[in-house]
């Protein structure tokens, strides 16, 4: 293919993409549904003594708006992305799945309880022909001993990126699932968490 032909082809493809680009965006919403997005090699190794008596989840989200949709190269205002329903079962499912993959026993009556509080979700969707997605999930984690006293706490977060159809519930779910997986993996991998679960939190 000569240079002139290649240039013409690039121009045609560029014009097609411009023609296919979306001209407007609307607010959207989705229900969080957990499916693991973490590669097994990314599952942290956890000390065997770091067992738990269970996992409790709460939410500190101020409302149901969790993100913004932006139309690329446009002065149009951003539009909201909203979460439908209670997100705590979503976090609970992710925590149990991750801890199971990491071989953490969550039914040890002698172990501390893990409390997780969903403190933030931020999704950005950049809309053009399709969409680029990025997400950030923040969790406040605490271990409680058998007397209900807090014996360890940390804030952890996870981020992820995705690409695909615009305003897609599946793409929103995949993106926040991967970010949530990484946040929980960061908790499990934290040496201070493991040491507390094996030591002071068991007293």
Backbone torsions as a table, in degrees:
resi	resn	phi	psi	omega
1	UNK	NA	126.2	-179.2
2	UNK	-80.1	171.4	-174.5
3	UNK	-63.2	-39.8	-178.1
4	UNK	-64.5	-43.3	179.7
5	UNK	-65.5	-41.7	179.4
6	UNK	-63.2	-41.1	179.5
7	UNK	-64.7	-40.6	178.8
8	UNK	-65.0	-41.6	178.9
9	UNK	-63.5	-42.6	179.1
10	UNK	-62.9	-37.7	178.9
11	UNK	-66.1	-41.8	179.6
12	UNK	-63.6	-46.2	179.9
13	UNK	-62.3	-42.7	178.6
14	UNK	-61.0	-42.4	179.0
15	UNK	-65.6	-36.7	177.9
16	UNK	-64.1	-42.6	179.8
17	UNK	-65.5	-40.2	177.1
18	UNK	-62.4	-40.7	179.2
19	UNK	-66.4	-30.5	-179.2
20	UNK	-84.9	-16.7	-177.1
21	UNK	-60.4	142.2	-179.8
22	UNK	-70.7	145.4	-175.3
23	UNK	-101.9	-16.3	-178.9
24	UNK	-151.7	162.4	177.6
25	UNK	-136.8	155.5	-178.8
26	UNK	-128.1	159.8	172.4
27	UNK	-61.5	153.4	179.4
28	UNK	-146.5	166.6	179.7
29	UNK	-147.9	161.9	-179.9
30	UNK	-155.4	161.1	177.0
31	UNK	-99.7	129.3	177.3
32	UNK	-71.6	127.8	175.9
33	UNK	-130.8	123.5	-173.6
34	UNK	-83.6	129.8	166.0
35	UNK	-140.7	134.6	-176.7
36	UNK	-64.1	132.6	177.2
37	UNK	-115.6	6.8	-175.0
38	UNK	-93.0	133.9	173.4
39	UNK	-67.4	142.9	-176.0
40	UNK	-60.5	-30.1	179.4
41	UNK	-69.8	-13.5	178.2
42	UNK	-92.7	-1.9	177.8
43	UNK	-73.2	127.3	-175.2
44	UNK	-72.1	151.9	172.0
45	UNK	-83.6	129.8	-176.4
46	UNK	-122.2	138.7	177.5
47	UNK	-57.0	139.9	-176.5
48	UNK	-63.4	-27.6	-178.5
49	UNK	-76.3	-9.8	-176.5
50	UNK	-84.6	61.6	178.9
51	UNK	-93.1	162.0	-175.5
52	UNK	-129.7	157.5	175.3
53	UNK	-92.1	-8.0	177.7
54	UNK	159.8	176.3	-179.2
55	UNK	-128.3	129.8	175.7
56	UNK	-117.1	140.5	-176.1
57	UNK	-128.4	137.9	173.3
58	UNK	-135.0	172.0	-179.5
59	UNK	-127.5	135.4	174.7
60	UNK	-109.6	11.6	-178.8
61	UNK	-61.7	135.7	-176.8
62	UNK	-74.6	-22.3	-178.8
63	UNK	-168.7	-166.3	-176.3
64	UNK	-98.4	-3.4	177.4
65	UNK	-81.6	119.8	-174.0
66	UNK	-122.6	2.0	-178.6
67	UNK	-171.8	178.6	-178.0
68	UNK	-131.9	142.9	172.9
69	UNK	-106.9	129.7	-179.6
70	UNK	-123.1	131.1	177.0
71	UNK	-86.8	117.8	-175.1
72	UNK	-58.7	138.0	177.0
73	UNK	55.8	39.7	-179.3
74	UNK	-138.7	147.2	176.8
75	UNK	-88.2	2.3	179.2
76	UNK	-62.0	145.8	180.0
77	UNK	-65.9	153.0	176.2
78	UNK	-67.8	159.1	179.5
79	UNK	-123.1	150.8	-174.4
80	UNK	-78.7	148.4	167.3
81	UNK	-111.9	124.2	-175.8
82	UNK	-117.7	150.3	177.9
83	UNK	-97.7	132.2	177.3
84	UNK	-95.7	135.8	172.1
85	UNK	82.3	-174.6	-178.1
86	UNK	-84.9	121.2	-177.3
87	UNK	-82.2	-6.1	-175.0
88	UNK	-65.0	-38.1	176.2
89	UNK	-62.1	-32.0	177.4
90	UNK	-63.1	-46.9	179.1
91	UNK	-66.7	-39.7	-179.2
92	UNK	-62.7	-43.9	178.9
93	UNK	-62.3	-41.1	-179.8
94	UNK	-66.3	-42.8	-179.0
95	UNK	-63.1	-46.8	180.0
96	UNK	-64.4	-39.0	179.1
97	UNK	-65.5	-44.6	-179.0
98	UNK	-65.8	-44.9	-179.3
99	UNK	-64.9	-35.6	176.4
100	UNK	-64.9	-42.6	177.7
101	UNK	-62.0	-33.6	-179.8
102	UNK	-85.8	7.3	177.2
103	UNK	62.5	35.3	176.0
104	UNK	-93.9	124.3	176.3
105	UNK	-74.8	120.1	-179.3
106	UNK	-105.4	14.5	178.9
107	UNK	-126.5	33.1	178.3
108	UNK	-89.7	111.9	-177.4
109	UNK	-62.9	-18.1	179.6
110	UNK	-91.9	-6.0	-176.2
111	UNK	-88.3	162.7	175.4
112	UNK	-74.0	164.1	173.8
113	UNK	-94.9	141.9	176.5
114	UNK	-99.0	120.3	174.7
115	UNK	-103.2	128.6	178.4
116	UNK	-119.9	131.7	176.9
117	UNK	-120.8	122.6	178.3
118	UNK	-76.1	108.8	-173.6
119	UNK	-100.9	-15.8	179.8
120	UNK	-171.2	142.4	169.2
121	UNK	-133.6	129.9	176.7
122	UNK	-133.7	118.2	178.7
123	UNK	-116.8	133.5	172.0
124	UNK	-119.7	127.0	177.2
125	UNK	-118.7	120.0	177.7
126	UNK	-101.9	111.2	-171.1
127	UNK	-96.1	130.3	171.8
128	UNK	-138.4	-114.1	171.3
129	UNK	-73.1	-53.4	167.4
130	UNK	-111.7	-157.2	-178.1
131	UNK	-132.9	145.3	167.4
132	UNK	-100.1	135.6	-176.7
133	UNK	-120.9	143.0	164.0
134	UNK	-140.2	150.8	-176.1
135	UNK	-143.2	153.7	178.6
136	UNK	-138.5	128.8	179.8
137	UNK	-121.9	133.6	-179.4
138	UNK	-117.5	131.1	177.2
139	UNK	-124.2	134.8	167.6
140	UNK	-98.1	122.0	-176.1
141	UNK	-114.6	143.0	177.4
142	UNK	-146.1	145.5	171.8
143	UNK	-105.4	135.4	178.2
144	UNK	-117.6	131.5	179.2
145	UNK	-75.9	-176.8	-174.5
146	UNK	-66.4	-14.5	177.1
147	UNK	-94.7	1.7	-179.0
148	UNK	82.7	10.2	-179.5
149	UNK	-88.2	134.0	178.6
150	UNK	-69.4	127.1	-177.7
151	UNK	-121.8	-1.5	176.5
152	UNK	-166.2	144.3	173.9
153	UNK	-155.9	148.7	178.0
154	UNK	-155.2	155.9	168.8
155	UNK	-107.6	128.9	179.1
156	UNK	-128.6	156.8	179.8
157	UNK	-143.4	163.7	176.7
158	UNK	-143.4	148.8	-179.6
159	UNK	-129.4	158.0	178.8
160	UNK	-157.3	164.6	176.8
161	UNK	-133.0	156.2	-177.8
162	UNK	-155.2	168.6	178.4
163	UNK	-151.0	140.5	177.6
164	UNK	166.6	-158.3	-178.6
165	UNK	-57.3	145.0	179.4
166	UNK	-73.2	148.5	177.2
167	UNK	53.0	35.0	-177.6
168	UNK	-92.2	121.5	178.1
169	UNK	-58.5	-39.4	179.6
170	UNK	-63.4	-41.3	179.7
171	UNK	-68.4	-38.2	173.8
172	UNK	-60.7	-47.5	-178.6
173	UNK	-61.2	-47.4	180.0
174	UNK	-58.7	-42.3	-175.4
175	UNK	-67.6	-46.3	-179.7
176	UNK	-75.3	-28.3	176.0
177	UNK	-62.4	-43.3	-178.7
178	UNK	-66.4	-41.2	177.8
179	UNK	-64.3	-41.0	178.1
180	UNK	-64.8	-44.3	176.3
181	UNK	-53.4	-45.2	-177.5
182	UNK	-68.3	-34.9	177.6
183	UNK	-65.4	-44.4	-179.5
184	UNK	-69.2	-38.0	176.5
185	UNK	-61.8	-36.8	178.4
186	UNK	-65.1	-35.6	176.2
187	UNK	-65.1	-51.9	-176.7
188	UNK	-62.5	-33.3	-177.4
189	UNK	-79.5	-15.7	-175.8
190	UNK	-66.7	123.4	-177.1
191	UNK	-62.3	-36.7	-179.0
192	UNK	-66.5	-33.4	175.2
193	UNK	-64.3	-49.0	-178.3
194	UNK	-63.8	-43.0	180.0
195	UNK	-63.9	-40.3	180.0
196	UNK	-66.8	-41.9	-179.6
197	UNK	-66.9	-27.5	178.8
198	UNK	-88.9	-22.0	-171.4
199	UNK	-120.2	-98.3	-169.2
200	UNK	-59.2	-31.3	-177.8
201	UNK	-78.1	-6.1	179.5
202	UNK	-100.8	-1.5	-175.9
203	UNK	-84.4	NA	NA
